[in-house]
Amino acid sequence: MPLLGPADPLPHVPRRVLVAGNAGSGKSTLCLRIAQRRDLRRVELDSLYWGPGWTPRAQFRADVLAFAEEDHWVTEYQYAAVRPLLLARADMVVWLDHPFTTVMSRLVGRTVRRRASRAELWNGNQESSLWSVFTDPGHILRWGWRSYRRNRARVLSLVDEVVVVRLRGQRQVERWLAGPLASVGEERAR
């Protein structure tokens, strides 16, 4: 399968799309934008995974299996327990391969904003105390730091299985949204 860039034409109209990238790369935002432009169902995996008190929901895998069987959706490529299920149904992976400094600055900014505003995330949960970054090995900022290289290797390994579109930086994201994603299928409609 090809590894495509932001200007490469898409080989087919995407119907089941995974958005991959590190924590803070903009996966959720891009999922929403793809869903709006291609009229796909948007499924946020965090909302299916996290129950009250940051406890994993027992129904997570069943919920993912149910929507993955549908014909049209977009979601994040995360959570090891369901990645194979999603990949088996996906027809495209969009990879946000932003520089480390971009990802970490976005992640820090998002975390601070959410904590300061006490924003409700999923099922009543809120970001933990910013001080817990020093005491909690699973804190989102520590997780983002540790997982960056591992995420890149994971996505590169998919190139033989599925079409992967690699976007490096926000300019490439905008170029891809306005170009190949917007125009795919138009030539058949003419």
C-alpha positions in Angstrom: 0.0 0.0 0.0 1.2 3.5 -0.6 2.5 6.0 1.9 0.8 9.2 0.6 1.7 12.9 1.3 -0.6 15.9 1.6 -0.8 16.5 -2.2 -1.1 12.9 -3.4 -4.5 11.9 -4.9 -6.4 9.4 -2.8 -6.9 6.0 -4.4 -10.5 5.7 -3.2 -13.2 7.6 -1.4 -12.5 7.1 2.3 -15.4 5.4 4.2 -13.7 4.1 7.4 -10.9 6.3 8.5 -8.4 6.1 11.4 -6.5 9.1 12.5 -3.2 8.2 14.1 -0.7 10.4 16.0 0.7 11.2 19.4 -1.3 12.6 22.3 -1.7 16.2 21.6 -1.2 15.9 17.8 -4.8 16.9 17.0 -6.4 13.5 16.3 -9.8 14.4 17.7 -10.0 17.7 15.9 -9.0 16.2 12.6 -11.5 13.4 13.0 -14.2 16.0 13.5 -13.1 17.9 10.3 -13.0 14.7 8.2 -16.4 13.7 9.5 -17.9 17.0 8.5 -16.3 17.1 5.0 -17.0 13.5 4.1 -20.3 13.0 6.0 -18.8 10.2 8.2 -19.9 9.2 11.7 -17.5 10.6 14.2 -16.7 8.3 17.1 -14.5 9.5 20.0 -12.8 6.5 21.5 -12.0 8.3 24.8 -15.8 8.8 25.4 -16.3 5.0 24.9 -13.3 4.0 27.0 -13.5 6.2 30.1 -16.2 5.8 32.7 -16.7 8.0 35.8 -13.6 8.4 38.0 -11.3 7.6 35.0 -12.2 4.0 35.2 -12.2 1.9 31.9 -15.7 0.9 30.8 -16.5 -2.8 30.6 -18.5 -2.2 27.4 -15.6 -0.6 25.5 -14.7 -3.4 23.3 -18.3 -4.3 22.5 -19.0 -0.6 21.7 -16.0 -0.5 19.3 -17.0 -3.7 17.6 -20.5 -2.4 17.0 -19.5 0.9 15.3 -16.6 -0.7 13.4 -19.1 -2.9 11.6 -20.8 0.2 10.2 -19.9 1.4 6.7 -19.0 5.0 7.4 -17.0 6.3 10.3 -13.9 8.1 11.5 -12.1 7.7 14.8 -8.7 7.8 16.5 -6.2 5.0 16.1 -5.5 4.4 19.8 -6.1 1.9 22.6 -4.1 -1.3 22.0 -7.1 -3.6 22.9 -9.1 -2.4 19.8 -6.5 -1.3 17.3 -6.6 -4.6 15.4 -10.4 -4.5 15.2 -10.4 -1.0 13.8 -7.5 -1.7 11.4 -9.3 -4.7 10.0 -12.2 -2.5 8.9 -10.4 0.7 8.1 -9.7 1.7 4.5 -7.4 4.6 5.3 -5.1 5.9 8.1 -4.3 9.5 8.3 -1.1 10.0 10.3 -0.4 13.3 12.1 3.4 13.1 12.2 4.0 16.5 13.7 7.4 17.4 15.1 7.9 16.5 18.8 8.0 20.2 19.9 4.7 20.9 18.2 3.0 17.9 19.7 4.3 18.6 23.2 3.4 22.3 23.1 -0.1 21.5 22.0 -0.4 18.8 24.7 0.8 21.1 27.5 -1.4 24.0 26.3 -4.5 21.7 26.1 -3.8 20.1 29.5 -3.4 23.5 31.2 -6.5 25.0 29.5 -8.6 22.0 30.5 -7.4 22.0 34.0 -7.8 25.7 34.5 -11.3 25.8 33.2 -12.2 22.5 34.9 -13.6 21.3 31.6 -15.6 18.1 31.8 -14.1 15.6 29.4 -15.8 12.2 29.3 -18.4 10.9 31.7 -17.7 13.7 34.3 -13.9 13.4 34.3 -11.6 16.3 34.5 -7.8 16.7 33.9 -5.9 15.8 37.0 -3.9 18.3 39.0 -1.0 19.8 37.1 1.3 18.9 40.0 0.5 15.2 39.5 2.7 15.3 36.4 5.5 14.8 39.0 3.9 12.0 40.9 1.7 10.1 38.4 3.7 8.0 35.8 0.5 7.8 33.7 -0.1 11.6 33.6 -1.0 12.6 30.0 2.1 14.8 29.7 4.4 12.0 30.7 2.5 9.6 28.5 2.8 12.0 25.5 6.6 12.3 26.1 7.2 8.6 26.4 5.0 7.4 23.5 6.2 9.7 20.7 8.7 7.4 19.1 6.7 4.3 19.7 3.7 5.8 18.0 5.7 6.7 14.9 7.1 3.2 14.6 3.6 1.7 15.0 2.1 3.8 12.2 5.0 3.2 9.8 4.4 -0.6 10.3 0.9 -0.2 8.8 2.0 0.9 5.3 1.9 -2.7 4.0 -1.7 -3.2 5.3 -3.6 0.0 4.5 -3.4 3.3 2.7 -1.5 5.8 5.0 -1.6 9.5 4.5 1.3 11.2 6.3 0.8 14.8 7.3 3.7 16.7 8.9 2.6 20.0 10.3 -0.6 22.0 10.2 0.1 23.4 6.8 0.1 19.9 5.3 -3.1 19.1 7.2 -4.9 22.1 5.7 -3.5 21.3 2.2 -4.8 17.7 2.4 -8.2 18.7 3.7 -8.7 21.3 1.0 -7.1 19.2 -1.8 -7.1 15.4 -1.9 -9.8 14.9 0.7 -12.1 17.5 -0.8 -11.7 16.3 -4.3 -11.7 12.6 -4.0 -14.8 11.1 -5.8 -15.5 14.4 -7.7 -14.0 13.1 -10.9 -16.4 10.1 -10.8 -19.4 12.4 -10.2 -18.7 14.5 -13.4 
